[in-house]
Amino acid sequence: MPQRQRRQNNLVLIEKKRKSKIRKVMIFFVLILLLAAGIYYLKEGFTIHKIEVDGMTMYTEKEVIDYIRLDKDYMDNSLAMIVFQKITNEKYLPFIENMSMSISKPHVLKVHIKESIRAGAFKYSDSYFYFNSEGIALESRDSLLPGVPLVTGISTSQIILNQKIPVEGDYFDTILSITKKIATYQLDISRIHFEKEDDIYLVSDKYQIYLGSSQYLGSKMAKISELLKAVSTKFEEGTIDMHLYTDEKDIIVFRK
């Protein structure tokens, strides 16, 4: 091959390599620009301007939002929060049974919660401590929430959150049995009071229900709803005395 031809071939090869290198550099910069645009869109397009919450029964929307925003793992991005919550199953508050997050509209993070039941409360040192169905104190508040039965007449030592409430005597199994029945039968009971272990009173609005001992507790609790409905049609207040009630003898007395 003549030397001139070889030189031309070399020049063509060099030009091809130069163009190929330019194309690779251009592709690299285009990818960088696309990546930067994607990151910018993910950051700015899903910035959280507002959080909406539904499903509350006891918690307020402000309480839920404050706990989410003040959490150490909070990220001001709805996509990041949704992914994080799905991975960690973070619930933020003690009496939340389930939580899910979604995007309802641009820049709005939608939070749906399902609260678990507060079985009851004890008052200790000017605070109300709320316990779950296992008797664990999970929450402390300055006020008593409506719909949560307050347990009275029983001494407790220091109540510590996330620990079982230290009740003196053999009361706690009875307390938990009563609170479970209250939830099962959806009873409007504001107070569970113990004069002693075999002297149990329940308070529902202006009516007292004297259970007596914990014997036949399940049968007694099952009747309370219909009893309250019956007496409320005739009397504005009074006491339903069930202390002589047994499964064999349906002895119930009402006193104005």
Helices and strands as residue ranges (DSSP letters): H 3-45, E 50-54, H 61-70, H 78-88, E 96-105, E 108-115, E 120-124, E 127-131, E 137-141, E 150-152, H 172-184, E 191-196, E 199-204, E 207-212, H 217-232, E 238-241, E 253-255
